[in-house]
Amino acid sequence: MATSSLLPLHLPPSTRPSVKASAAAAPSAAPTPQSLEESFGRKGLRFAADSTGAPTAELSVRNGSSLQLRLGDGLVTSYRPKVYWKDDGCREVLHTVAGASGDPGKVKGGVGLVLNEVSSSGAAESLLAGSEWTVNDVDSDSYDAVQVELGCRKGSSTLEVSYVVTLYPLSMATAVIVKNNGRKPVSLTSAVLSHIKFDKRRGTAVEGLRGCPYCSHPPPASGFSLLTPAEAMKREDPPWFSFGGGDEEPRQGVWTVEENLYTVLKKKVSRVYAAPPEERKKRIYSTAPSKFTTIDQYSGLGFRLVRMGYEDMYLCSPGDMYQRFGNDYFLCTGPASMLVPVVVNPGEEWRAAQVIQHDNL
């Protein structure tokens, strides 16, 4: 079975050495992979530059599972867990596309964080756009767990944001910690979106959502998503000899209940699975499942996505549009708080996380 707990998702003491502290003495010099290696490198964790030249943390554990994390934007571009006993037994789980929009340094896909501050008028502003992550801290037990903590601030914002990425032999976790150091409450929407790779379009499904309400909904806008919100919501042309009926996707804002044990995702969908906002006004209501399992019929592999601290589950399949991004089919999915903002009061902090785990061995 996969690891059942995380390394402590703590904020490091302010006295702990960090790249931000050293950078303050020399603001003109950004940390390099070499300086990061000297400060934080250890067994199972090394710092280098990826194929685009971006500084990257490379995490690995004893069984051969590995992960790559871009330090500038906090994007996980590769997760290769050990899933077979034969050969090295590792397989890439994430779908990424390099050189998007003609920019060789631009990478889309993978696993990334969306974090927005919602104003009183309802407008949402990204807390991460234009921000550079810095390495706050690292941790490991030398063999079976490696962790990197990134941090950033939005200009003079009073919000302190930490992003913690942890690798285990049979799982990976991405967690966000937001601390409000200001004097006023803040409202946040957030998501951790993962682009999961599949061998073929047929045989792609998830299990574990039966009985949960859902509605069509666009994904939160982000710089790393393969599909924009408008593209995700664009309806596909019906196949030949299709005469409509119950297979049609509900319109945005119209709630229905998932009735299938296996949610087949061959066609194009963009959904949020959650308790409707009106239901949440009640004292007792049913929440969305805390986890579901992806199913790849051709590879025979399954991965569980577990939510912690989030209220919603987002799920998107690209349909015919997947061909724009290579030969592999993919799902964009993950836990979110999209429909109802999270309120963080002064002096408080909010924590949420996603875990991708498996027991394919």
C-alpha positions as CSV (number, residue, x, y, z in Angstrom):
1,M,0.0,0.0,0.0
2,A,1.0,3.6,-0.5
3,T,2.4,5.7,2.3
4,S,-0.4,6.7,4.5
5,S,1.0,10.0,5.9
6,L,2.9,13.0,4.8
7,L,6.1,14.5,6.2
8,P,5.1,17.4,8.5
9,L,3.8,20.2,6.3
10,H,5.3,22.9,8.5
11,L,6.5,26.4,7.9
12,P,10.2,26.6,8.7
13,P,11.3,28.9,11.6
14,S,12.4,32.3,10.4
15,T,15.9,31.6,11.8
16,R,16.4,28.7,9.4
17,P,18.8,29.5,6.5
18,S,17.1,30.0,3.2
19,V,17.8,31.2,-0.3
20,K,15.8,34.4,0.3
21,A,18.0,35.3,3.3
22,S,21.2,34.9,1.2
23,A,19.7,36.7,-1.7
24,A,18.9,39.7,0.4
25,A,22.7,40.3,0.8
26,A,23.1,40.2,-3.0
27,P,19.8,41.2,-4.6
28,S,21.2,41.3,-8.1
29,A,22.3,37.7,-8.1
30,A,19.5,35.1,-8.4
31,P,20.3,31.7,-6.9
32,T,21.9,29.3,-9.4
33,P,21.6,25.5,-9.5
34,Q,25.2,25.3,-8.2
35,S,24.5,27.6,-5.2
36,L,21.3,25.7,-4.4
37,E,23.2,22.4,-4.6
38,E,25.7,23.7,-2.2
39,S,23.1,25.0,0.3
40,F,20.4,22.2,0.0
41,G,21.8,19.3,-2.0
42,R,21.7,15.9,-0.3
43,K,21.1,12.2,-1.0
44,G,17.9,12.0,-3.1
45,L,17.9,15.7,-3.9
46,R,20.0,17.5,-6.5
47,F,19.6,20.9,-8.3
48,A,20.3,21.3,-12.0
49,A,19.0,23.1,-15.1
50,D,16.4,21.3,-17.2
51,S,16.4,21.2,-21.1
52,T,15.0,24.7,-21.2
53,G,17.7,26.1,-18.9
54,A,15.3,26.6,-15.9
55,P,16.5,25.7,-12.4
56,T,15.1,22.4,-11.3
57,A,15.0,20.2,-8.2
58,E,15.3,16.5,-9.0
59,L,13.9,14.3,-6.2
60,S,14.5,10.5,-6.0
61,V,14.0,7.7,-3.5
62,R,15.5,4.3,-2.9
63,N,13.1,2.3,-5.1
64,G,13.9,4.4,-8.2
65,S,10.8,6.7,-8.2
66,S,11.7,10.2,-9.2
67,L,10.2,13.7,-9.6
68,Q,11.3,17.0,-11.3
69,L,10.2,20.4,-9.9
70,R,10.8,23.7,-11.7
71,L,11.8,26.2,-9.1
72,G,10.8,29.4,-10.8
73,D,7.1,28.6,-11.1
74,G,6.6,25.6,-8.9
75,L,5.6,23.3,-11.8
76,V,6.1,19.5,-11.4
77,T,7.1,18.5,-14.9
78,S,7.8,14.8,-14.3
79,Y,6.7,12.1,-11.9
80,R,8.1,8.6,-12.6
81,P,7.0,6.2,-9.8
82,K,8.1,2.6,-9.8
83,V,5.1,0.6,-11.0
84,Y,6.6,-2.6,-12.4
85,W,9.2,-5.1,-11.1
86,K,10.8,-5.7,-14.5
87,D,13.7,-3.5,-15.7
88,D,13.8,-0.2,-13.9
89,G,10.0,-0.5,-13.4
90,C,9.3,3.3,-13.6
91,R,6.8,5.0,-15.8
92,E,6.0,8.7,-16.5
93,V,2.6,9.7,-15.1
94,L,2.4,13.3,-16.2
95,H,1.7,14.8,-19.6
96,T,3.8,17.9,-20.4
97,V,4.4,19.9,-23.6
98,A,7.6,22.0,-24.0
99,G,8.0,25.0,-26.3
100,A,4.3,25.9,-26.0
101,S,3.3,29.1,-28.0
102,G,6.7,29.1,-29.7
103,D,8.5,29.8,-26.5
104,P,11.2,27.1,-25.9
105,G,11.3,27.9,-22.2
106,K,7.6,27.5,-21.7
107,V,6.3,24.2,-20.4
108,K,2.6,23.4,-19.9
109,G,0.9,20.4,-18.3
110,G,2.4,18.6,-15.3
111,V,1.2,19.4,-11.8
112,G,0.7,23.0,-10.9
113,L,-0.9,25.3,-8.3
114,V,-3.6,27.8,-8.9
115,L,-4.1,30.4,-6.2
116,N,-6.4,33.5,-6.5
117,E,-7.5,36.3,-4.2
118,V,-11.1,37.2,-4.6
119,S,-12.2,40.8,-4.1
120,S,-15.5,42.0,-2.6
121,S,-16.7,42.6,-6.1
122,G,-16.1,38.9,-7.0
123,A,-13.1,39.5,-9.3
124,A,-10.2,37.1,-8.8
125,E,-6.6,38.1,-9.1
126,S,-3.8,35.5,-9.3
127,L,-1.4,35.6,-6.3
128,L,1.2,33.7,-8.3
129,A,1.3,35.5,-11.7
130,G,4.7,37.3,-12.0
131,S,5.9,35.8,-8.7
132,E,9.2,33.9,-8.4
133,W,9.3,31.0,-6.0
134,T,12.4,30.6,-3.8
135,V,13.6,27.5,-1.9
136,N,12.7,27.9,1.8
137,D,13.7,24.5,3.1
138,V,14.3,20.9,2.3
139,D,13.9,17.6,4.3
140,S,14.5,13.9,3.8
141,D,15.0,10.7,5.6
142,S,17.7,9.7,3.1
143,Y,15.8,6.7,1.7
144,D,12.1,6.8,1.4
145,A,11.0,10.5,1.5
146,V,12.3,13.7,0.1
147,Q,10.7,17.1,0.4
148,V,11.2,20.6,-1.0
149,E,9.4,23.7,0.3
150,L,9.1,26.8,-2.0
151,G,7.8,30.2,-0.9
152,C,6.7,33.4,-2.5
153,R,5.0,36.7,-1.8
154,K,2.9,38.8,-4.2
155,G,4.6,42.2,-4.2
156,S,3.9,43.9,-0.8
157,S,1.1,41.4,-0.1
158,T,0.6,40.4,3.5
159,L,0.0,36.8,2.4
160,E,2.8,34.3,2.9
161,V,2.5,31.4,0.5
162,S,4.4,28.1,0.9
163,Y,4.3,25.2,-1.6
164,V,5.5,21.8,-0.4
165,V,6.3,19.0,-2.8
166,T,7.1,15.5,-1.3
167,L,8.1,12.3,-3.0
168,Y,7.6,8.8,-1.5
169,P,8.3,5.4,-3.0
170,L,4.6,4.9,-4.0
171,S,3.2,8.5,-3.9
172,M,3.8,12.2,-4.3
173,A,2.2,15.1,-2.5
174,T,1.8,18.8,-3.3
175,A,0.6,21.0,-0.5
176,V,-0.1,24.7,-0.2
177,I,0.1,26.8,3.0
178,V,-1.2,30.3,3.0
179,K,-0.6,32.5,6.1
180,N,-2.5,35.8,6.5
181,N,-0.1,38.3,8.2
182,G,-2.4,41.3,7.4
183,R,-5.2,42.9,9.4
184,K,-8.2,42.0,7.1
185,P,-9.6,38.6,6.1
186,V,-8.8,37.4,2.6
187,S,-10.9,35.2,0.3
188,L,-9.1,32.6,-1.8
189,T,-9.9,30.2,-4.6
190,S,-7.4,27.5,-5.4
191,A,-6.7,24.2,-7.2
192,V,-3.9,21.7,-7.7
193,L,-4.3,20.6,-11.3
194,S,-2.6,17.5,-12.6
195,H,-2.3,16.4,-16.3
196,I,-2.4,12.6,-16.1
197,K,-1.1,10.7,-19.1
198,F,-3.0,7.7,-20.7
199,D,-1.9,5.3,-23.4
200,K,-5.0,5.7,-25.5
201,R,-8.3,7.6,-25.6
202,R,-10.4,4.4,-25.3
203,G,-10.3,2.8,-21.9
204,T,-9.8,6.1,-20.0
205,A,-12.0,6.3,-16.9
206,V,-12.1,7.1,-13.2
207,E,-13.7,5.2,-10.4
208,G,-15.1,6.6,-7.1
209,L,-17.4,9.4,-8.1
210,R,-20.7,7.6,-8.2
211,G,-23.4,9.4,-6.2
212,C,-21.6,12.7,-6.2
213,P,-23.3,15.8,-7.7
214,Y,-21.5,17.6,-10.5
215,C,-22.0,20.3,-13.1
216,S,-20.2,21.5,-16.2
217,H,-17.7,24.2,-15.1
218,P,-14.5,25.8,-16.7
219,P,-11.2,25.2,-15.0
220,P,-9.5,28.0,-13.2
221,A,-7.3,30.0,-15.6
222,S,-3.6,29.2,-15.3
223,G,-0.4,29.6,-17.3
224,F,0.4,25.9,-17.2
225,S,-2.9,24.3,-18.3
226,L,-3.0,22.7,-21.7
227,L,-6.6,23.8,-22.3
228,T,-7.8,27.3,-21.6
229,P,-11.2,27.7,-19.8
230,A,-12.9,28.6,-23.1
231,E,-11.4,25.5,-24.9
232,A,-12.3,23.2,-22.0
233,M,-15.9,24.3,-22.2
234,K,-16.2,24.2,-26.0
235,R,-18.6,21.4,-26.9
236,E,-17.5,18.7,-29.3
237,D,-19.5,18.0,-32.5
238,P,-21.6,14.8,-31.9
239,P,-20.3,11.7,-33.7
240,W,-22.0,10.4,-36.8
241,F,-25.2,8.4,-36.2
242,S,-25.6,10.1,-32.9
243,F,-29.2,11.1,-32.1
244,G,-28.6,12.9,-28.8
245,G,-30.2,11.7,-25.6
246,G,-29.0,11.1,-22.1
247,D,-25.3,11.2,-23.1
248,E,-25.3,15.0,-23.6
249,E,-23.2,17.0,-21.1
250,P,-25.3,19.2,-18.8
251,R,-25.1,23.0,-19.3
252,Q,-23.0,25.1,-17.0
253,G,-24.8,25.7,-13.7
254,V,-27.2,22.7,-14.1
255,W,-26.4,20.1,-11.4
256,T,-26.8,16.3,-11.9
257,V,-25.6,13.3,-10.0
258,E,-23.0,10.8,-11.2
259,E,-24.7,7.5,-11.6
260,N,-21.9,5.4,-13.1
261,L,-19.5,3.2,-11.1
262,Y,-16.9,4.0,-13.8
263,T,-16.9,7.5,-15.3
264,V,-15.8,6.9,-18.9
265,L,-13.9,9.9,-20.3
266,K,-13.5,9.3,-24.0
267,K,-15.6,12.4,-24.8
268,K,-14.8,16.0,-23.9
269,V,-16.0,17.1,-20.5
270,S,-15.1,19.8,-18.0
271,R,-16.8,19.2,-14.6
272,V,-16.6,20.1,-11.0
273,Y,-17.7,17.4,-8.5
274,A,-18.8,18.9,-5.3
275,A,-21.7,19.7,-3.0
276,P,-23.6,22.5,-4.6
277,P,-23.1,25.9,-2.9
278,E,-26.7,26.1,-1.8
279,E,-26.3,22.7,-0.1
280,R,-23.3,24.0,1.9
281,K,-25.6,26.5,3.7
282,K,-27.1,23.6,5.5
283,R,-25.7,22.5,8.8
284,I,-25.1,19.0,7.5
285,Y,-24.5,18.1,3.9
286,S,-22.6,15.5,1.8
287,T,-19.2,16.4,0.6
288,A,-17.4,15.3,-2.6
289,P,-15.4,12.0,-2.3
290,S,-12.0,12.5,-0.7
291,K,-10.4,10.4,-3.5
292,F,-11.0,8.7,-6.8
293,T,-8.9,6.4,-9.0
294,T,-7.9,6.9,-12.6
295,I,-8.1,3.8,-14.8
296,D,-6.0,3.2,-17.9
297,Q,-7.3,0.0,-19.5
298,Y,-4.4,-0.4,-21.9
299,S,-1.5,-0.1,-19.4
300,G,-3.5,-1.7,-16.6
301,L,-2.3,1.0,-14.2
302,G,-4.4,3.0,-11.7
303,F,-3.6,6.1,-9.6
304,R,-5.6,7.5,-6.7
305,L,-6.0,11.3,-6.4
306,V,-6.6,12.3,-2.8
307,R,-7.8,15.7,-1.7
308,M,-7.1,17.3,1.7
309,G,-8.4,20.7,2.7
310,Y,-10.2,21.3,-0.6
311,E,-14.0,21.1,-1.1
312,D,-14.2,20.3,-4.8
313,M,-12.8,17.8,-7.4
314,Y,-12.2,19.1,-10.9
315,L,-12.2,16.7,-13.9
316,C,-11.5,17.5,-17.5
317,S,-11.0,15.3,-20.6
318,P,-9.9,16.9,-23.9
319,G,-11.8,14.7,-26.4
320,D,-10.5,15.3,-29.9
321,M,-8.4,18.3,-28.8
322,Y,-5.8,16.0,-27.2
323,Q,-4.2,15.6,-30.7
324,R,-2.9,19.2,-30.4
325,F,-0.6,18.1,-27.6
326,G,1.0,14.9,-28.9
327,N,-0.1,11.3,-29.2
328,D,-1.0,10.5,-25.6
329,Y,-4.4,11.1,-24.2
330,F,-4.6,12.9,-20.9
331,L,-6.9,14.1,-18.1
332,C,-6.6,17.4,-16.3
333,T,-7.9,16.8,-12.8
334,G,-7.3,17.6,-9.1
335,P,-8.8,19.0,-5.9
336,A,-10.0,22.6,-5.8
337,S,-11.9,25.2,-3.9
338,M,-13.5,26.9,-6.9
339,L,-17.2,27.4,-6.2
340,V,-17.0,28.9,-2.7
341,P,-13.9,30.9,-1.7
342,V,-11.9,30.0,1.4
343,V,-11.8,32.8,4.0
344,V,-8.4,33.2,5.9
345,N,-8.7,35.5,8.9
346,P,-5.8,37.7,10.2
347,G,-3.2,35.6,12.0
348,E,-4.6,32.3,10.6
349,E,-3.3,30.0,7.9
350,W,-5.0,27.7,5.5
351,R,-3.6,24.3,4.3
352,A,-4.6,22.1,1.5
353,A,-3.0,19.3,-0.4
354,Q,-3.2,16.7,-3.2
355,V,-1.7,13.2,-3.1
356,I,-1.2,11.0,-6.1
357,Q,-0.6,7.4,-4.9
358,H,-0.7,3.9,-6.3
359,D,-0.4,0.2,-5.4
360,N,0.4,-1.2,-8.8
361,L,3.3,-3.2,-7.6
